[in-house]
Amino acid sequence: MYGDPSTIRRILTELGDTWAVVGLSNNDRRAAYGVAEVLQRYGKRIVPVHPKAETVHGEPGYPSLDAIPFPVDVVDVFVNSELAGPVADEAVAAGAKAVWFQLGVVDEGAWNRVRDAGLDMVMDRCPAIEIPRLG
């Protein structure tokens, strides 16, 4: 419902390869860690975004989206639903082309704001599950 196949394909194959992963730290027990690894395996540049600003999978981290000194194509959100809306708004302000809310992350208001701003959005899905399906 929150990500039709054509939007998923466009985000994963056409909108660019720089993915800011919000909530990504060196905690290898967290889903963000494994998903970022899969994204890298499929040729995406991951940019860790976490208050600790840790280097993860060889990529330097930043404490926030607005601290990233280069353009980001997709913002992949690994925070709980209550915190996700402001991250989506920051992604729009940062000039991202798309926002991706991970499995279990749902915010209808953010969905509407992001799409009204002209960005693609997927919600309650995982790119590590979707990207292998593209073939």
Disulfide bonds with the S-S distance in Angstrom:
none
